[in-house]
């Protein structure tokens, strides 16, 4: 599986290996470019909605106009005029008014109810982009923007983006908070193992050094057909972690569930590949690194 497509800004940095295996039918990774989340909203028909081919019907006015015209052109003799017809017209008018009122109320209620899910969706989206337990790579002391990256530690494109992200951190650490979320893809054998290893280290406040270790050594273990969990354990040892606690965290199913929480949020947000970035809650759609930097700079300056 390849970690980018030809239109990704990371393609210029990391060319795909010539001996890369063919895709396995799952969704390939994508770079930041062209990760568009297109939402098609179709309004459901409801009370008070008419189709383009159905003209408005006004039964009360039709009856009233008809009686006026009939009365002028063909007067009805007093002996044959029915005294009940005026009452019928009045009842029709009253019924029409009641129906109109009911329809108006239903439409108003429908619009009111339609606004609530939209507000809820906005709140849910904000929560999904960054959660309280999301891994913060660096917290800006004067935060003006938040850059979130969904990443896969075995993804070559993520490895290519890694030094660029570090450049942005060095340049905008004062105003931009950097958050990272796990998005291991099934096409990589060790992507979940790496995410679990990093999360286990993060539970000992060692997220950043373990994250860097993964990308600094990616060429040594990436795309391997062997399980590299033992290698990742040596990284934890090199960082001086409590190995009993690390081993317990790796073996705990809750650690993998924590990783999957990020994956589920990413899918709900329209993430289909890595790396995918969100700047202040909105998915970045850029085609070059210059555009990426400009977007971060503009947001950090506000």
ZINORGI-V586347 format. One record per run of one state. SS is the DSSP state (helix for helix, strand for strand, loop for the rest). FROM is the first residue (numbers start at 1). TO is the last residue. If there is no record, write none. Layout:
ss=SS from=FROM to=TO
ss=SS from=FROM to=TO
//
This chain:
ss=loop from=1 to=58
ss=helix from=59 to=73
ss=loop from=74 to=84
ss=helix from=85 to=129
ss=loop from=130 to=134
ss=strand from=135 to=138
ss=loop from=139 to=144
ss=strand from=145 to=151
ss=loop from=152 to=155
ss=helix from=156 to=172
ss=loop from=173 to=175
ss=strand from=176 to=182
ss=loop from=183 to=190
ss=helix from=191 to=202
ss=loop from=203 to=206
ss=helix from=207 to=216
ss=loop from=217 to=217
ss=helix from=218 to=221
ss=loop from=222 to=228
ss=helix from=229 to=238
ss=loop from=239 to=242
ss=helix from=243 to=251
ss=loop from=252 to=252
ss=helix from=253 to=268
ss=loop from=269 to=275
ss=strand from=276 to=279
ss=loop from=280 to=281
ss=strand from=282 to=283
ss=loop from=284 to=288
ss=helix from=289 to=301
ss=loop from=302 to=302
//
